[in-house]
Amino acid sequence: MKTLLLDLVLWSLLFQPGWLSWSSQVSQNCHNGSYEISVLMMGNSAFAEPLENVEDAVNEGLEIVRGRLQNAGLNVTVNASFMYSDGLIHNSGDCRSSTCEGLDLLRKISNAKRMGCVLMGPSCTYSTFQMYLDTELSYPMISAGSFGLSCDYKETLTRLMSPARKLTYFLVNFWKTNDLPFKTYSWSTSYVYKNGTESEDCFWYLNALEASVSYFSLELSFKLVLRQDKEFQDILMDHNRKSNVIVMCGGPEFLYKLKGDRAVAEDIVIILVDLFNDQYFEDNVTAPDYMKNVLVLTLSPGNSLLNSSFSRNLSPTKRDFALAYLNGILLFGHMLKIFLENGENITTPKFAHAFRNLTFEGYDGPVTLDDWGDVDSTMVLLYTSVDTKKYKVLLTYDTHVNQTYPVDMSPTFTWKNSKLPNDITGRENQVSQLAKMSTETYILTPVTFYCNKLKGCVFQQEILDISG
């Protein structure tokens, strides 16, 4: 089977020349009162979501856009065209084999000579990166994913799910924080657990922390990636560990499979990145005992999507994915409305580069995009209360302004004195000793300098002078 798939891919490369040099200069269905968004329906996706649910999200978004345009007095037609992958070649469902899928769909669009005003593109990082590498995309592309650092700073790309870059900003900000009642030490070290079996979002979040040139890595004095379960398990009670902090990505069940009921040193802090999971906020949820040493990083929850017709049977993660597609359509409608009201041409570089540095009305409220078209959001850091066994909000972080806002100033932590420990055991004692030595040195340094210049006979006299 693997040989057959390889042969098919080679056939696509060798006997369909020209697709690698595909030009984005194709005729666009984007004028004379008719405006279309092209949606790539790909077999490989960041989340295992049935394509019919994605199509439902797009269609619901179109209904909202049509209503908004009509209310603004704009009598135009807005539709979507869905371009499906060749299921024979691109059917693994794994983003890590998606490199050529987006390019294949672009070739289909080129052959059909049907391109919309905007492209709702791949959610897989590999596929999106390859499209920008091998083509010149002169129209806007919106992605519900493309989390990796390799998709940063693309001039026509908009990402509507939190990219890895935003995560690194939060972690560095939090590591440096030392002026909160519950965090009085700056951190400069970390372990990162990454075994290669993670979901698409987690894979790229952890990849950003692993990369030696990433912002997170450059700001730390020590970082080590743990790739084996045993490595992680051993660190939990290793007296010679070089950091008390471990970053990992996934849900509580994933952590339990790895950690189980093993003992954990009292100054270990596990940061569990689980952005697209709002189950922590449900009233009937109780935190299991193995979560007491864990801080969970997630996103502030939304509620209105729960009542949407297409999302009632979706998991929390898939609701975020569907919401990103729906909001992508609403963003398209928002920009279309602005350009039509201003009498501006839609098929221009100005339109292609306009999907950034703005706020638009999304399905669940205002959505803000930064200068590079990446969605901004409120990240929430949760802890487990030892009193109530409930998840409680410790602080929030606004990715738009890179600012942390403490919420619970007196958290009921499991850690000593209800404060987060230092990232290196014993460092707090070293800091106290260094502070004391620093004071003594401040007094003695001028004396030592004086003595070195005028011989040691003066040293004792000066000491007597200082002591009174």
C-alpha positions in Angstrom: 0.0 0.0 0.0 2.8 2.4 0.9 4.5 1.6 -2.5 1.2 2.4 -4.3 0.8 5.7 -2.6 4.4 6.6 -3.3 3.9 5.7 -7.0 0.8 7.9 -7.1 2.7 10.9 -5.7 5.6 10.4 -8.1 3.1 10.2 -11.0 1.6 13.5 -9.8 5.0 15.1 -9.8 6.4 13.7 -13.0 3.4 13.6 -15.3 1.7 16.8 -14.3 4.4 19.3 -14.9 3.9 23.0 -14.1 2.1 22.7 -10.8 5.2 23.5 -8.8 5.5 26.8 -10.8 1.7 27.4 -10.6 0.9 31.1 -10.8 -1.7 32.7 -8.6 -2.7 35.0 -11.5 -6.0 33.2 -12.3 -9.4 34.6 -13.1 -11.3 35.5 -10.0 -15.0 35.3 -9.4 -14.9 38.6 -7.7 -16.7 41.3 -9.6 -19.9 42.6 -11.1 -21.9 42.1 -7.9 -20.9 38.5 -7.5 -18.3 37.6 -4.8 -17.1 34.2 -3.9 -14.8 32.6 -1.3 -12.9 29.4 -2.4 -12.8 26.8 0.4 -10.2 24.0 0.2 -11.8 20.8 1.6 -8.7 18.8 2.5 -8.4 15.1 3.5 -5.6 16.1 5.9 -6.7 18.5 8.6 -5.5 19.9 11.9 -8.5 18.3 13.6 -10.4 15.1 12.6 -13.5 17.0 11.6 -15.9 15.6 9.0 -15.9 17.8 5.9 -19.7 18.1 6.0 -19.4 19.9 9.4 -16.9 22.3 7.9 -19.3 22.9 5.0 -22.1 23.6 7.4 -20.0 26.2 9.3 -19.1 27.9 6.0 -22.8 28.0 4.9 -23.9 29.3 8.3 -21.3 32.1 8.0 -22.5 32.9 4.5 -26.1 33.4 5.7 -24.8 35.9 8.3 -22.7 37.7 5.7 -25.6 38.1 3.3 -27.8 39.5 6.1 -25.1 42.0 7.1 -24.5 43.2 3.6 -28.2 43.5 2.9 -28.7 45.6 6.1 -25.9 47.8 4.8 -27.8 48.4 1.6 -25.4 46.3 -0.5 -27.3 44.2 -3.0 -24.7 41.7 -4.0 -24.4 37.9 -4.3 -22.0 36.1 -2.0 -21.3 32.4 -2.3 -18.6 29.7 -1.6 -17.1 27.1 -3.9 -15.7 24.0 -2.3 -12.7 22.3 -3.8 -12.2 18.7 -2.6 -8.9 16.8 -2.5 -8.2 13.6 -4.4 -9.2 11.0 -1.8 -7.0 8.3 -3.3 -3.8 10.2 -2.6 -4.6 12.5 0.3 -6.5 10.3 2.6 -4.3 9.7 5.6 -5.9 12.4 7.8 -2.4 13.2 9.1 -1.2 16.8 8.7 2.4 15.6 8.5 1.7 14.0 5.1 -0.1 17.0 3.8 2.7 18.9 2.1 1.5 18.6 -1.5 -2.2 18.6 -0.9 -2.7 22.4 -0.9 -0.7 22.7 -4.1 -2.8 20.0 -5.8 -5.9 21.9 -5.0 -4.4 25.2 -6.3 -3.7 23.3 -9.6 -7.4 22.2 -9.6 -8.5 25.8 -9.2 -6.1 26.9 -11.9 -7.4 24.3 -14.4 -11.0 25.1 -13.6 -10.2 28.8 -13.9 -12.4 29.5 -10.9 -10.9 31.4 -8.0 -12.8 33.4 -5.5 -11.9 36.7 -3.9 -10.4 34.9 -0.9 -9.0 31.4 -0.3 -10.0 29.5 2.9 -6.9 27.5 2.9 -5.3 24.5 4.7 -5.2 24.1 8.5 -2.0 22.0 8.3 1.3 23.9 8.8 3.2 21.8 6.2 0.6 22.4 3.5 0.3 26.1 4.1 4.1 26.6 4.3 4.6 24.7 1.0 2.0 26.8 -0.8 3.8 30.0 0.2 7.1 28.5 -0.7 6.2 27.3 -4.2 3.6 29.9 -5.3 3.1 33.6 -5.3 -0.2 34.1 -3.5 -1.5 37.5 -4.5 -4.9 37.1 -2.8 -5.8 36.7 0.9 -5.7 33.3 2.4 -7.5 32.5 5.7 -6.5 29.4 7.8 -8.1 27.6 10.7 -4.8 26.4 11.9 -1.3 26.6 10.3 0.1 26.9 13.9 3.8 26.6 13.2 6.5 29.3 13.3 7.2 28.6 9.6 3.8 30.3 8.8 4.6 33.4 10.7 4.7 36.8 9.0 3.1 35.8 5.7 1.8 39.0 4.1 -1.5 37.6 2.8 -2.1 34.9 5.4 -4.6 35.3 8.3 -4.7 32.7 11.1 -7.9 32.4 13.2 -6.6 29.9 15.8 -3.8 30.9 18.2 -0.5 30.2 16.5 2.6 29.0 18.3 4.2 32.5 18.3 1.5 33.7 20.7 2.2 30.8 23.1 5.9 31.6 23.2 5.1 35.2 24.1 2.9 34.2 27.0 5.5 31.7 28.4 8.3 34.2 28.3 6.2 36.8 29.9 5.1 34.4 32.7 8.6 33.1 33.2 9.9 36.6 33.8 7.1 37.7 36.1 8.3 38.0 39.7 6.2 40.7 41.3 2.9 38.8 42.0 1.9 37.6 45.4 1.9 34.0 44.2 5.0 34.2 41.9 8.0 36.0 43.4 10.7 34.4 41.4 11.7 34.8 37.8 12.2 31.5 36.0 14.9 30.9 33.4 14.8 27.1 33.0 12.4 24.4 31.7 11.9 20.9 30.6 9.6 20.3 27.5 7.9 17.0 27.1 7.5 16.1 23.4 7.2 12.5 22.2 6.1 13.1 18.6 2.6 11.6 19.0 0.9 15.0 19.7 -2.1 16.5 17.9 -1.3 19.0 15.1 -1.7 22.0 17.3 0.4 20.5 20.2 3.0 19.3 17.8 3.7 22.9 16.5 3.3 24.5 19.9 6.0 22.2 21.4 8.1 22.5 18.2 8.2 26.2 18.8 9.5 25.6 22.3 12.0 23.1 21.1 13.5 25.2 18.3 16.8 26.7 19.4 16.1 30.0 17.6 12.7 30.5 19.1 11.9 33.4 21.5 11.3 30.9 24.3 14.6 29.1 23.8 16.6 32.3 23.5 15.3 33.7 26.8 16.1 30.6 28.9 19.4 29.6 30.4 18.5 25.9 30.4 16.0 23.9 28.4 15.9 20.2 27.7 13.4 18.2 25.6 12.1 15.0 27.2 11.2 12.5 24.4 10.5 9.3 26.4 7.9 8.6 29.0 10.5 7.3 31.4 12.5 10.5 31.1 9.4 12.5 32.1 8.6 10.1 35.0 12.1 10.1 36.3 12.3 13.9 36.4 9.3 14.0 38.8 11.4 12.8 41.7 15.0 13.4 40.5 16.9 15.3 43.2 19.5 16.3 40.5 17.0 17.8 38.1 18.0 21.2 36.6 14.5 22.7 36.5 11.3 22.3 38.5 9.2 23.3 35.5 7.9 21.0 32.8 5.9 22.2 29.8 3.7 19.7 27.9 0.6 19.9 25.7 -2.6 17.9 25.8 -5.6 17.2 28.1 -5.7 15.8 31.6 -6.2 12.3 30.3 -3.0 12.5 28.3 -1.2 13.6 31.5 -2.6 10.8 33.5 -1.5 8.2 31.0 2.0 9.5 31.3 2.1 10.4 35.0 -0.4 8.1 36.6 -0.4 8.2 40.4 3.4 8.5 40.7 4.8 10.7 43.5 5.8 14.2 42.5 8.4 16.4 44.3 6.7 19.2 46.1 8.3 22.0 44.0 7.5 20.5 40.6 5.3 22.7 38.4 3.7 21.2 35.2 2.4 23.6 32.6 -0.3 21.8 30.6 -1.1 23.7 27.3 -4.6 22.8 26.4 -5.9 25.9 24.5 -8.9 24.5 22.7 -10.7 22.9 25.6 -13.3 24.8 27.7 -14.4 21.8 29.8 -12.4 23.2 32.7 -15.0 25.9 33.1 -18.0 23.6 33.4 -19.8 23.7 36.7 -19.9 19.9 37.3 -16.1 19.4 36.6 -13.9 18.4 39.5 -10.2 18.3 39.1 -8.6 14.9 39.7 -5.9 14.6 42.4 -3.1 14.2 39.8 -3.8 17.8 38.5 -2.8 19.5 41.8 0.8 20.1 40.6 -0.5 21.4 37.3 -1.2 24.8 35.8 -3.5 24.6 32.8 -3.1 27.1 30.0 -6.3 27.4 27.9 -8.4 30.1 26.2 -11.2 32.1 27.6 -14.4 30.1 26.8 -17.2 31.2 24.4 -20.8 30.2 24.8 -22.9 31.3 21.9 -21.5 28.7 19.5 -22.9 25.9 21.7 -26.4 26.8 20.4 -25.4 26.7 16.8 -27.1 24.1 14.7 -23.9 22.6 13.2 -22.0 22.4 16.5 -24.3 20.6 19.0 -22.5 17.3 18.6 -19.0 18.6 18.4 -16.3 18.2 21.0 -14.9 21.5 22.6 -11.8 21.3 20.3 -13.9 20.8 17.2 -16.1 23.7 18.2 -13.1 26.0 18.1 -12.1 24.6 14.7 -15.6 25.0 13.2 -15.8 28.5 14.8 -12.6 29.5 13.0 -14.1 28.5 9.6 -17.3 30.4 10.4 -15.3 33.5 11.5 -13.2 33.2 8.4 -16.4 33.7 6.3 -17.5 36.6 8.5 -14.0 38.2 8.1 -14.4 37.9 4.3 -17.8 39.6 4.6 -16.4 42.3 6.8 -13.7 43.2 4.3 -16.0 42.9 1.4 -18.4 45.4 3.0 -15.7 47.9 3.7 -14.3 47.9 0.1 -17.7 48.0 -1.5 -18.9 50.9 0.7 -15.7 52.7 -0.3 -16.1 51.9 -4.0 -12.8 50.1 -4.1 -11.7 47.2 -6.3 -11.6 43.8 -4.6 -9.0 42.2 -6.9 -6.2 44.4 -5.8 -3.0 44.0 -3.7 -4.6 46.4 -1.2 -7.5 44.0 -0.6 -5.1 41.0 -0.4 -3.0 42.7 2.3 -6.0 44.2 4.3 -6.9 41.2 6.4 -4.8 42.3 9.4 -4.5 44.9 12.1 -8.3 45.1 12.6 -11.3 44.0 14.7 -14.4 42.5 13.1 -17.6 41.1 14.5 -17.2 37.4 14.8 -19.9 34.8 15.6 -19.0 34.9 19.3 -18.2 38.6 19.6 -15.4 40.9 18.4 -12.3 39.2 16.9 -9.0 41.1 16.8 -6.2 40.4 14.3 -2.7 41.7 14.9 -0.4 43.4 12.4 0.4 40.1 10.8 -3.1 38.7 10.5 -2.9 36.4 13.5 -5.9 36.2 15.9 -5.4 37.7 19.3 -7.2 36.2 22.3 -7.3 36.0 26.1 -5.3 33.1 27.5 -6.3 31.8 30.9 -4.0 30.1 33.4 -5.9 27.8 35.8 -4.9 26.0 39.0 -6.5 23.3 41.1 -7.8 24.6 44.4 -6.8 22.3 47.3 -9.9 23.4 49.1 -12.6 22.9 46.5 -10.9 20.5 44.0 -12.1 22.9 41.3 -10.2 24.6 38.5 -9.8 28.3 39.3 -8.5 31.2 37.3 -5.1 32.3 38.4 -4.4 35.0 35.8 -5.3 36.0 32.3 -3.0 37.1 29.4 -4.0 39.4 26.6 -2.0 38.4 23.5 -2.8 41.7 21.8 -0.9 43.8 24.4 1.3 41.1 25.8 0.1 41.8 29.3 -0.6 39.6 32.2 -3.5 40.3 34.6 -3.6 38.5 38.0 -7.1 37.3 39.0 -6.7 35.3 42.2 -4.3 37.1 44.5 -4.5 34.5 47.3 -4.7 31.2 45.5 -5.1 27.9 47.4 -2.1 26.2 45.8 -0.7 22.8 46.7 2.8 24.5 46.7 4.4 25.7 49.9 3.1 28.9 51.3 0.6 29.0 48.4 3.3 30.4 46.1 4.9 29.0 43.0 8.3 27.6 43.8 11.5 28.8 42.2 12.4 27.0 39.0 15.6 25.6 40.5 15.5 24.0 43.9 17.6 25.8 46.4 18.1 28.9 44.3 16.1 31.0 46.7 18.7 30.3 49.4 21.5 31.2 47.0 19.7 34.5 46.2 19.5 35.4 49.9 23.2 34.6 50.3 24.2 36.6 47.3 22.2 39.5 48.5 24.0 39.4 51.8 27.4 39.0 50.1 26.5 41.9 47.8 25.9 44.2 50.8 29.1 43.2 52.4 31.1 43.6 49.2 29.6 47.1 48.8 31.1 48.1 52.1 34.5 46.4 51.7 35.2 47.0 48.0 36.4 50.6 48.5 38.6 49.4 51.4 40.1 46.6 49.4 40.9 48.9 46.5 42.5 51.4 48.9 44.6 48.7 50.5 45.8 47.3 47.2 47.1 50.7 46.2 48.7 51.6 49.5 49.8 48.2 50.8 48.1 45.9 53.2 49.2 47.8 56.4 46.3 50.2 56.0 43.7 47.4 55.7 43.4 46.7 59.4 43.1 50.3 60.2 40.3 50.8 57.7 38.4 47.8 59.1 38.5 49.3 62.5 37.2 52.6 61.1 34.2 50.8 59.5 33.4 48.7 62.6 33.2 51.8 64.6 
